[in-house]
């Protein structure tokens, strides 16, 4: 009986080790995939932030000529805002 328990105990320990190794490997793969997803999201946020900064600059260029009543600069700024908003 002791020999049988010893054999089954070793088999159980071996199976548990294989199970843990598989979980660890799958966990690493899942983490790699998640990191790749996060990197893509960060890149998208960077692009959106850059776009927002460009639009903020254009809006500022609109406000200054508007406050100074400079119609020529205002028309140019409106044209740039239109181009930026269309993504050109």
Beta strands, then each sheet from edge to edge (+ up, - down):
end
